[in-house]
Amino acid sequence: MNLQQAKSTEKKERIKRAGIIPFFIKEGKIQMLFMKPSDPEYGGSHWQIGKGGIDEGETPVKAAVREGKEELGLLRNNIDQLFSLGSFWSGYFDLFAAVVKSKKKFVKPHFETKATRWMTWGDWFVEGRREQTKLVAAAYKIIKSGLQ
């Protein structure tokens, strides 16, 4: 095996992912729902976007809604509006936002989730996963622009 072959075998296959940020607005403040993994192996120990791989034959939006249920407890019938926030990370990550009807109408998330929390942009900026800050900032900006 030559050096080039060794380097190519070290590269991980990039997996397309989809994520979702449920939100609601209370007293003019945007509250977004994030999750904390039960094990750092699932993405670290900070608050982060509910996300996961897109299964074969699955659309990004269906994957985002499925991941929303698994990692955040989001129920499809609790989504008032669902819209795309765009494609990020060179097209390997599709992000969606969901206006929820009720912040209380959620089920228990999957075992990979230690906790969920409603957060403002300020909360996220202090406690959120650094690698996702640009994504959350873009989401917040798009959501906020829809309010005006």
C-alpha positions as CSV (number, residue, x, y, z in Angstrom):
1,M,0.0,0.0,0.0
2,N,1.4,3.4,-1.0
3,L,1.0,6.6,1.0
4,Q,-1.8,7.9,-1.2
5,Q,-3.8,4.6,-0.7
6,A,-3.2,4.8,3.0
7,K,-4.5,8.4,3.2
8,S,-7.6,7.5,1.2
9,T,-8.5,4.6,3.5
10,E,-8.2,6.9,6.5
11,K,-10.8,9.3,5.1
12,K,-14.2,8.8,6.5
13,E,-17.1,8.5,4.2
14,R,-19.2,11.7,4.4
15,I,-22.7,11.0,5.4
16,K,-25.5,13.4,4.4
17,R,-27.4,14.6,7.4
18,A,-30.5,16.5,8.2
19,G,-31.5,18.5,11.3
20,I,-34.4,20.4,12.7
21,I,-34.8,23.3,15.1
22,P,-38.3,23.5,16.6
23,F,-39.2,26.9,17.8
24,F,-41.9,29.2,19.1
25,I,-42.1,32.9,19.9
26,K,-43.0,34.2,23.4
27,E,-43.2,37.8,24.2
28,G,-41.2,38.6,21.1
29,K,-38.4,36.2,22.0
30,I,-37.5,33.2,19.8
31,Q,-37.2,30.0,21.9
32,M,-35.5,27.2,20.1
33,L,-35.3,23.5,21.2
34,F,-31.9,21.8,21.4
35,M,-30.7,18.5,22.8
36,K,-27.7,17.3,24.9
37,P,-26.4,13.8,24.0
38,S,-26.4,11.1,26.6
39,D,-22.9,10.1,25.6
40,P,-20.2,12.4,24.3
41,E,-19.7,9.8,21.5
42,Y,-23.0,11.0,20.0
43,G,-21.6,14.5,19.4
44,G,-20.1,16.0,22.5
45,S,-21.4,17.3,25.8
46,H,-22.9,20.7,24.8
47,W,-26.4,21.6,23.6
48,Q,-26.8,20.9,19.9
49,I,-29.2,20.7,17.0
50,G,-31.4,17.5,16.7
51,K,-29.9,15.8,13.7
52,G,-28.8,12.6,12.1
53,G,-28.1,10.7,8.9
54,I,-30.5,10.5,6.0
55,D,-31.5,6.9,5.4
56,E,-31.4,5.5,1.9
57,G,-34.5,6.6,-0.1
58,E,-35.4,9.2,2.5
59,T,-35.7,12.9,1.7
60,P,-33.9,15.4,3.8
61,V,-37.2,16.8,5.2
62,K,-38.4,13.4,6.2
63,A,-35.1,12.7,7.9
64,A,-35.2,16.0,9.8
65,V,-38.7,15.3,11.1
66,R,-37.7,11.7,12.0
67,E,-34.6,13.0,13.8
68,G,-36.7,15.6,15.5
69,K,-38.9,12.9,17.0
70,E,-36.0,10.7,18.0
71,E,-33.7,13.3,19.5
72,L,-36.1,16.0,20.6
73,G,-39.5,14.3,21.1
74,L,-41.1,16.4,18.4
75,L,-44.4,15.1,17.1
76,R,-45.4,15.7,13.5
77,N,-48.9,16.8,14.6
78,N,-47.3,19.4,16.8
79,I,-45.7,21.1,13.8
80,D,-47.6,24.2,12.6
81,Q,-45.1,25.2,9.9
82,L,-42.0,23.5,8.5
83,F,-39.5,25.2,6.3
84,S,-36.0,24.8,5.0
85,L,-33.2,27.0,6.4
86,G,-30.8,25.8,3.7
87,S,-28.0,23.4,2.9
88,F,-24.8,23.7,4.8
89,W,-21.3,22.1,5.1
90,S,-20.8,21.8,1.4
91,G,-24.3,20.2,0.9
92,Y,-23.8,17.5,3.5
93,F,-26.3,19.0,6.0
94,D,-29.8,20.2,5.4
95,L,-31.4,22.2,8.1
96,F,-35.1,22.8,8.8
97,A,-37.1,24.9,11.3
98,A,-40.5,24.0,12.7
99,V,-42.9,26.4,14.3
100,V,-44.5,24.3,17.0
101,K,-48.1,24.5,18.2
102,S,-47.3,23.7,21.8
103,K,-43.9,23.5,23.6
104,K,-45.5,20.9,25.9
105,K,-46.7,18.5,23.2
106,F,-43.5,16.4,22.9
107,V,-42.7,12.8,23.7
108,K,-39.7,11.3,25.5
109,P,-36.7,11.4,23.1
110,H,-34.5,8.4,22.1
111,F,-31.9,7.0,24.5
112,E,-29.1,9.1,22.7
113,T,-30.6,12.2,24.2
114,K,-29.8,13.1,27.8
115,A,-31.9,16.2,27.9
116,T,-33.7,18.8,25.8
117,R,-33.9,22.5,26.5
118,W,-35.7,25.6,25.1
119,M,-33.1,28.3,24.6
120,T,-32.8,31.8,23.3
121,W,-30.0,32.8,20.9
122,G,-28.1,34.2,23.9
123,D,-28.4,30.9,25.8
124,W,-27.2,29.0,22.8
125,F,-24.2,31.4,22.3
126,V,-23.0,30.7,25.9
127,E,-23.8,26.9,26.1
128,G,-24.2,25.6,22.6
129,R,-21.9,23.3,20.6
130,R,-19.3,25.6,19.0
131,E,-19.2,23.7,15.7
132,Q,-22.8,24.5,15.2
133,T,-22.8,28.2,16.1
134,K,-22.8,29.4,12.5
135,L,-25.8,27.1,11.8
136,V,-27.8,28.3,14.7
137,A,-26.9,31.9,14.0
138,A,-28.1,31.5,10.4
139,A,-31.3,29.8,11.6
140,Y,-32.0,32.6,14.1
141,K,-31.4,35.3,11.5
142,I,-33.8,33.6,9.1
143,I,-36.5,33.0,11.8
144,K,-36.2,36.5,13.0
145,S,-36.4,38.0,9.5
146,G,-39.7,36.2,9.1
147,L,-41.1,38.1,12.1
148,Q,-40.7,41.5,10.5
